[in-house]
Amino acid sequence: MSLSGTWSYPTTIRFGAGRLAELPEACAEAGIRRPLLVTDRGLAELGITARALDILEAAGLGRACFAEVDANPDERNLAAGVAAFGAGGHDGVIAFGGGSGLDLGKLVAFMAGQTRPVWDFEDIGDWWKRADADSIAPNICVPTTAGTGSEVGRASVLTNSETRTKKIIFHPKVLPAQVIADPELTVGMPPAITAGTGMDALAHCVEAYCSPHFHPMSQGIALEGMRLVLANLPRVMADGADIEARAQMLAAATMGAVGFQKGLGAVHAISHPVGALYGTHHGTTNAVVMPHVLRFNRAAIEARLDHAGPYIGINGGFDGLLARIETLNAELAMPAGLEEMGVEAAAIGRIAAMALEDPSVGGNPIEMTLDNTSRLIETCM
């Protein structure tokens, strides 16, 4: 392990029940006077979105909304969003929703003033320096799910519709200027979305904690995030109106995204191409893959998870955590394997090759090869 790293931590987070009412104040602090609220099609019709638009309108900020956002947004969604941003004369974005709405909203604000294609800003080396930083509009993130943590990220995931690959687009100014994390907005999540996004948060924390990279601050945050998910996801599944447990899950989701500055691994490296090729829910895919990746990495992570067990409330160290995740998957009615999610055995080789190209693969504790990755995906089927 090299004791060297470059670390970055997030922005102002207005956390707590009822804090959506502070949206106009957050806009003022971000310098936004004509916001465009970006969300997904499903959320656009719900009461929480209408409430956000009412708050904006009452404050004299208009009620402009763009909702042409797919579950796995691509460059066509982005182009439409940028066009709406320009046509409305907007000067900032409120990204509202789960991972898809947050990721695309952040990219609309980022790309509104750029002249190069979005793929020129993929998270490779210093490609982010190609952007015209002065033309990046500010964004405010308002998560309505507790999983992705995109609200505290400097990057967004975007699917290339032609190659059917997920790309990570990065720039420091993609980081939201403000975050409103109001657990009341997560109360109405359907149980399947609560489960899938919750397991996404757990996967972020587990992979970050197990990553071999040196980042003790993120490792500590990931450890606490694991504890919060394991303690509170069953509570919100039992009672969706449990606002305290909802708040703890929202905190854990944010912590997972801060934590994975330390790295992700094979869970996400596999989940990204599966989602790009088959349109599967990201968190649910992570849940299905996670136990198999833990077994695959056992030799490199067992001692670390043995150490974590007492703190996160798990007896039996590595074996105890593995059993708890498998039990949780069963309780949440997660698919038994990728095949049940529509993944075809004939695609294993392609998924493995795509996984090895995914930026997450570099954080896996055991080096990934085409052979061992293919065999790992076979076990996930």
ZISULVEN-V349389 format. One record per residue. PSI is psi in whole degrees, -180 to 180 (999 if undefined). Layout:
psi=PSI
psi=PSI
This chain:
psi=130
psi=124
psi=69
psi=142
psi=162
psi=118
psi=146
psi=137
psi=160
psi=-161
psi=-170
psi=127
psi=116
psi=98
psi=131
psi=157
psi=135
psi=0
psi=-2
psi=-28
psi=-19
psi=10
psi=-44
psi=-38
psi=-40
psi=-40
psi=-43
psi=-43
psi=-28
psi=-6
psi=26
psi=124
psi=-25
psi=76
psi=150
psi=119
psi=123
psi=126
psi=180
psi=168
psi=-41
psi=-44
psi=-29
psi=-27
psi=-1
psi=162
psi=-33
psi=-33
psi=-42
psi=-38
psi=-42
psi=-43
psi=-36
psi=-42
psi=-43
psi=-46
psi=-42
psi=-26
psi=5
psi=22
psi=11
psi=-177
psi=44
psi=133
psi=136
psi=125
psi=19
psi=64
psi=120
psi=168
psi=-37
psi=83
psi=146
psi=-174
psi=-22
psi=-41
psi=-42
psi=-46
psi=-41
psi=-39
psi=-42
psi=-39
psi=-43
psi=-38
psi=-47
psi=-43
psi=-33
psi=-1
psi=38
psi=156
psi=10
psi=167
psi=140
psi=108
psi=119
psi=118
psi=-153
psi=-159
psi=-38
psi=-48
psi=-41
psi=-47
psi=-46
psi=-39
psi=-44
psi=-40
psi=-31
psi=-46
psi=-38
psi=-45
psi=-11
psi=-30
psi=10
psi=153
psi=-17
psi=157
psi=153
psi=-31
psi=-15
psi=-8
psi=22
psi=152
psi=71
psi=121
psi=-130
psi=32
psi=-28
psi=-24
psi=-10
psi=-21
psi=150
psi=97
psi=-31
psi=-18
psi=6
psi=123
psi=151
psi=153
psi=150
psi=132
psi=135
psi=94
psi=141
psi=3
psi=164
psi=85
psi=-61
psi=-41
psi=11
psi=-20
psi=-16
psi=24
psi=153
psi=18
psi=164
psi=150
psi=130
psi=132
psi=132
psi=114
psi=-23
psi=-45
psi=-11
psi=46
psi=147
psi=131
psi=145
psi=119
psi=126
psi=140
psi=140
psi=-33
psi=3
psi=-22
psi=129
psi=145
psi=-31
psi=154
psi=135
psi=110
psi=91
psi=108
psi=-19
psi=-28
psi=-17
psi=-7
psi=-35
psi=6
psi=134
psi=151
psi=-40
psi=-36
psi=-39
psi=-44
psi=-50
psi=-44
psi=-34
psi=-40
psi=-27
psi=-46
psi=-42
psi=-43
psi=-42
psi=-47
psi=-45
psi=-47
psi=-40
psi=-44
psi=-36
psi=-13
psi=141
psi=-6
psi=159
psi=109
psi=76
psi=-30
psi=-49
psi=-33
psi=-41
psi=-40
psi=-41
psi=-38
psi=-47
psi=-36
psi=-41
psi=-46
psi=-43
psi=-42
psi=-48
psi=-31
psi=-30
psi=-21
psi=-44
psi=-33
psi=-46
psi=-27
psi=-33
psi=-34
psi=98
psi=-17
psi=5
psi=94
psi=-31
psi=-46
psi=-37
psi=-42
psi=-43
psi=-38
psi=-38
psi=-39
psi=-43
psi=-38
psi=-44
psi=-41
psi=-37
psi=-42
psi=-36
psi=-42
psi=-37
psi=9
psi=-26
psi=-18
psi=158
psi=-150
psi=-149
psi=-27
psi=-52
psi=-33
psi=-33
psi=-42
psi=-38
psi=-52
psi=-34
psi=-44
psi=-39
psi=-38
psi=-33
psi=-1
psi=26
psi=157
psi=130
psi=-50
psi=-39
psi=-41
psi=-43
psi=-43
psi=-42
psi=-40
psi=-31
psi=-47
psi=-36
psi=-37
psi=-38
psi=-46
psi=-43
psi=-39
psi=4
psi=-47
psi=-30
psi=-18
psi=-6
psi=-47
psi=-40
psi=-41
psi=-30
psi=-40
psi=-35
psi=-28
psi=-55
psi=-36
psi=-41
psi=4
psi=29
psi=126
psi=147
psi=10
psi=-130
psi=-50
psi=-36
psi=-42
psi=-43
psi=-46
psi=-38
psi=-41
psi=-41
psi=-39
psi=-42
psi=-42
psi=-43
psi=-43
psi=-33
psi=3
psi=41
psi=152
psi=151
psi=-22
psi=175
psi=-30
psi=-39
psi=-22
psi=4
psi=1
psi=134
psi=141
psi=-33
psi=-17
psi=-1
psi=-45
psi=-42
psi=-43
psi=-42
psi=-44
psi=-41
psi=-37
psi=-37
psi=-18
psi=-11
psi=137
psi=-24
psi=-25
psi=-28
psi=-16
psi=4
psi=137
psi=-28
psi=134
psi=135
psi=135
psi=169
psi=-38
psi=-52
psi=-28
psi=-40
psi=-43
psi=-36
psi=-45
psi=-36
psi=-42
psi=-28
psi=-16
psi=999
